[in-house]
Amino acid sequence: MALITVGTMAFDAIETPFGKTDQIIGGSATYVAYAASNFVKPVQQISIVGYDFPQEEMDEMKSRGIQLDGVEIVPDKKSFFWSGKYHIDMNTRDTLVTDLNVLADFNPVVPDAFQGADFLMLGNLMPKLQMSVINQLKTKPKLIVMDTMNFWMDTAMDDLKAVLKKVDVLLVNDGEARQLSGELSLVKAARTIMQMGPRFLIIKKGEHGALLFHENHVFFAPALPLEEVFDPTGAGDTFAGGFIGHLAKTEDISFENMKTAIIIGSAMASFCVEKFGPERLKEITKADIDNRLAEFVQLVNFDIDLV
Amino acid sequence: MALITVGTMAFDAIETPFGKTDQIIGGSATYVAYAASNFVKPVQQISIVGYDFPQEEMDEMKSRGIQLDGVEIVPDKKSFFWSGKYHIDMNTRDTLVTDLNVLADFNPVVPDAFQGADFLMLGNLMPKLQMSVINQLKTKPKLIVMDTMNFWMDTAMDDLKAVLKKVDVLLVNDGEARQLSGELSLVKAARTIMQMGPRFLIIKKGEHGALLFHENHVFFAPALPLEEVFDPTGAGDTFAGGFIGHLAKTEDISFENMKTAIIIGSAMASFCVEKFGPERLKEITKADIDNRLAEFVQLVNFDIDLV
């Protein structure tokens, strides 16, 4: 039940209405791996970092069952750096700095030791690189989940569409679903996107929860109403990590189990936003996760027998 | 288990991306009554109309157990008229025309025959008029539910706060909850508002569902993802009608039963938006409602035992 994760490991500098950080750890694959490692081992990471990525962070990851054999370390370049500022509503943000650094040369290589993994999480990345990883796998994974973003729809739509044909689950936000499909209604957008390849579609709506579509079925997972969203950075990646982590743990890719997986992803995301960066994800225990899941049950559980 | 409803009965002219109507039936109390009448009888309506409000509409309402003894008919004036145009996202709209007509003189009188009702639904209306109805009741209802809007927060906040002290449940949308409380976080907003009077607070988020707050508890009801929202007019009133209709039917005002009531309100609202005005609400049967409720169960039901 090994899980391969592909994506960035990076530095972020973040400003929110609640505070500001200097350079802290970030990157899509970082969040995915920390979240997934609560459920499945090994997590087999494919990424690229520069000379400046802290050894302690990598040691921390290894101690959680995250294998870093697929992480290239470039000795003379810096790690990918992103800086952004969130608006007061926390749903929108401005990018202040994007320094690609090592990411400009990223050419992911799947280590031999990673061959045979049943689950593949393609974090948000240039579609050509996502495709390269799929093509390097000698056995087709049981499930491929793909994250992407509007930037690739604007700049590499053909490549993105080619990857879509190869994946089982696509993760996008509501705006991206509309852009990809050309449909305003999310129900129509889902139908159109599922004809492009993925049999399952997850539409993330941030603080408004997430929708899972499959054939004619739809499932809705709310986001936990929080007093304060401290830093939304990485929440989508953490959601993805919890989602595929649960599926890999249970080795059950039915629609019914995906519902559970989405709730687990939402629970993990609700922790992520409580502190800057992946900090909170490193603190939580199994008991914390179980308690949070119980809150989700309370949040949506109702009795309709009365009618 | 009688239910008193107070609000407008009116004409609307609506333009949406999907079509345009001339003058059709509208008004908050109209939607509330049609929705509630599926669950409870009698619905005792308090409103005001002009000479132009169609007798056939009133006959239709009476046939559904809606008593109109509290509806004043002004022989020489027109009914309240509102005209609006929805934007492409259907979440925002511009008001084109507001002709108060009879509403300028509205002075609601509770008929003797309505005294003793256990449930009171105060539809969106000038707070002073909502207060007048509360004060006319000789016995305190088991439950008072109040709807309001940002317009009254801008123009009659003191009156609105006085009514808040008298009601059990307040219904507002997310923007109104933030305006009323001065808090950006809905969780904090809810806590502040519940200190103003209502023990229960429902925050409506349109296509993103609704939250029910009570003490330290929170429940979330999704909106059904629809292919097309044809006309959102009246959806909030219809939600309120389904909500209080179920509570009045079951005579159970526990938090647990309110969860069920919110799902029922959401189901009723999902019908409302399928056609212009209250048209769809007049077509649906008990079987339609039960099927729709089953869709809501499918939409949110998940199994967390696997974790």
Contacts between the chains, C-beta under 8 A, distances in Angstrom:
chain1	res1	chain2	res2	distance
A	88	B	184	6.9
A	89	B	184	7.5
A	184	B	88	6.9
A	184	B	89	7.5
A	185	B	226	7.3
A	185	B	227	5.5
A	185	B	228	6.0
A	185	B	229	7.9
A	186	B	225	5.9
A	187	B	225	5.1
A	187	B	226	6.4
A	187	B	227	4.6
A	188	B	227	5.9
A	205	B	208	6.9
A	208	B	205	6.9
A	208	B	208	4.0
A	208	B	209	7.5
A	209	B	208	7.5
A	209	B	209	7.7
A	209	B	220	7.9
A	209	B	222	7.2
A	211	B	225	6.1
A	217	B	298	7.3
A	218	B	225	5.6
A	218	B	298	8.0
A	218	B	299	6.3
A	219	B	298	7.6
A	219	B	299	6.3
A	219	B	300	7.5
A	219	B	302	7.2
A	220	B	209	7.9
A	220	B	222	4.3
A	220	B	225	7.2
A	220	B	299	5.1
A	220	B	300	5.7
A	221	B	302	7.7
A	222	B	209	7.2
A	222	B	220	4.3
A	222	B	222	6.8
A	225	B	186	5.9
A	225	B	187	5.1
A	225	B	211	6.1
A	225	B	218	5.6
A	225	B	220	7.2
A	226	B	185	7.3
A	226	B	187	6.4
A	227	B	185	5.5
A	227	B	187	4.6
A	227	B	188	5.8
A	228	B	185	6.0
A	229	B	185	7.9
A	246	B	306	7.8
A	246	B	307	7.5
A	250	B	306	5.9
A	252	B	306	8.0
A	256	B	303	6.8
A	257	B	306	7.0
A	259	B	301	7.7
A	259	B	302	4.1
A	259	B	303	7.4
A	260	B	302	5.5
A	260	B	303	5.9
A	260	B	304	6.0
A	260	B	306	5.6
A	260	B	307	7.3
A	262	B	302	7.9
A	263	B	302	5.6
A	263	B	304	6.4
A	264	B	307	6.8
A	289	B	307	7.9
A	290	B	307	6.9
A	293	B	304	5.7
A	293	B	307	6.0
A	296	B	304	7.5
A	297	B	304	5.9
A	298	B	217	7.3
A	298	B	219	7.7
A	299	B	218	6.3
A	299	B	219	6.4
A	299	B	220	5.1
A	300	B	219	7.5
A	300	B	220	5.7
A	300	B	300	4.9
A	301	B	259	7.7
A	302	B	219	7.2
A	302	B	221	7.7
A	302	B	259	4.1
A	302	B	260	5.5
A	302	B	262	7.9
A	302	B	263	5.6
A	302	B	300	8.0
A	303	B	256	6.8
A	303	B	259	7.4
A	303	B	260	5.9
A	304	B	260	5.9
A	304	B	263	6.4
A	304	B	293	5.7
A	304	B	296	7.5
A	304	B	297	5.9
A	306	B	246	7.8
A	306	B	250	5.9
A	306	B	252	8.0
A	306	B	257	7.0
A	306	B	260	5.5
A	307	B	246	7.5
A	307	B	260	7.2
A	307	B	264	6.8
A	307	B	289	7.9
A	307	B	290	7.0
A	307	B	293	6.1
